Amino acid sequence: MNVVNGMGIVFFLTRFAAKILDFDDTSVPREQMAVINDVIAKRNIEVMGEKANELLGCIKRKHLLNSITVSKPASDLVFSSEGDGHMEAKGAESVMKFVGKSLTKADVVSLKGEREWMTLTQLNGRIYIVRANSAINTVELRALAREIDGVLQKERVS
């Protein structure tokens, strides 16, 4: 009978501690969202340009991104908005391989750095690496990857 009571107390304390300590304090940053909505309302950015670099620069400004890097799984850099993205492409490939081996159905990987979020996904045999000041959800990232892929296909970039 003591074992049963002991288990009940342990269960009760575990549940109590989980309720008290395991809370999620993340919420929508209302102040940041207000600023972003204000900027978007005042700026109408059209994706225009003759070359892929110009078009992808417009996409970067349109979606308020810090950088866009596109690579192929063999560490071949296709495009980087920040100049030399070879190291980033190699790192992203390693992360995607590790996640692919560890989690069979992972399609988006989000990493939070000190100042920005790095989000990775694969589409049409390419790895898309997006850096932004806030997290990008799966739907936004997929839409962004399709938009970038369309520009690269149109320009016939490898």
N, C-alpha and C positions, 0 to 999 in steps of 0.2 A: 504494500500500500504506500509505503514511503517513496518507492520508485515512481509510482503513478503520479503522486503529488509533486514530486521533483520534476517530472517531465512536464506537468501542467504549468508549473511555475516558470520553467525554462521557456516553454512555448509562449506563455503570456508576456514574459520580459522581452523575448525576441520580437514578438509582434508590436509591443509597445515601443521598443527602440526603433523598429523599422518605421513606425508612424511618425515618431518624433524626429529622427535623424535623416530619414530618406525623403527629403522633399526636393522638389524641382523649382528653383527660383528663377528659371529662365522665363522671360516674357518678351513681348514685342517692345522694342525700344521706341516708345511713342515720340520722343523728341527727335530721334534720328529719322524716323519715318516722316515726320512733319517736314523736316528739312528736305528730304529726298523728294517728297511729293511736290514741294514748292519749286524745287529745281526742275523737276520734270514738267510741271505745268508751265513754267516760263521759257523752257528751251524746247524747241521742236527740232530734233536731230533727224535728218533724213540720211539714209544710207546711200551715199552717192560716191562715185569715183570710177576711175578707169582701170586701176590696177588693184590686185588683191590686197596689197598693203594699205592702200587708201580705204578700201571697203572695210577691211577688218579694223582699222583705226576708228572708223565711224561706228562700227558695232561695239567696240570697246567703250567709246564715249556714250553711246546710246544706252548701254546697260550698266553704266557706272562701274566698270571693271578696272582693276589695276593692271592686269596683263592677261594675254591669251597666248597659249603655246599649243601647237598641234604637232604631233609626231606619229611616226609609224612604230609598231611594236619592236622593230629591229634597231631602235634608237636612232632612226633617221629623222632629223628635224624637217618638218614640212613648213612651219611658219612660227615665228615668235614676234610678238609686238614689242618686246623689249630687247631686240638685237640678238645677241648670242644666247640661245636657249638650249644648247646641247646638254649641259649638266642637268638642267631641269627635266629635260626629256628622258635622260637616262634614269634619273631618280624616280620619275613617274612610272616608267616602265617597270622598274624593280618593285615599286609599291603595288602596282596592278598585278604583277605576277604573284607576289606574296599573298595578296588578298584573294586572288583567283584560286590559289592552292588551299588557302585556309577556309574560305567561305565560297561555296560553289555558286551561289546566286547573287553575289554582290555586283551591282553595276555602277554604283556611284560611291566614291570614297571622298570624304570631307576631312580635312586636317586643319586644325586651328593653330595658327602660329601666334607669335606675340602681338603682331599688329594686323594680321590679315588671315583670311581663310583661303585655303588651297583646295579646290574641288577637282576631282578627276573622273572621267568617264570614257568609255570606248564606244565608237559608232563607226560603222563602215570600215573597219580595219585601221582606224586611227585612234590615238589617245588624245583627248582634249583636256588641257590643264588650264583652269581658270583661277585667277587670284582676284579676290575682292575684299573690301573692308567688312562685309557681312556675309553670312552663310548663304549659299545658293541652294535652293531645294531641287529635288530630282526633276520635277517638271520644267522648271526654269532652265536647268542645265541641259536637258535633252533638247528643248526648243532652241537654245543658244547653239548647241552642237550642230543641229540641223541647219540653222541659219549660216553658220560658219562653213559647214560642209557644202552648202549650196553655192557660196561664194567661191570656194576652192574648186568645186566641180566646174563652175562657169568659167573660171580662169584657167582651168586645166592644170592646176598645181598638183604635183604628185601626191 
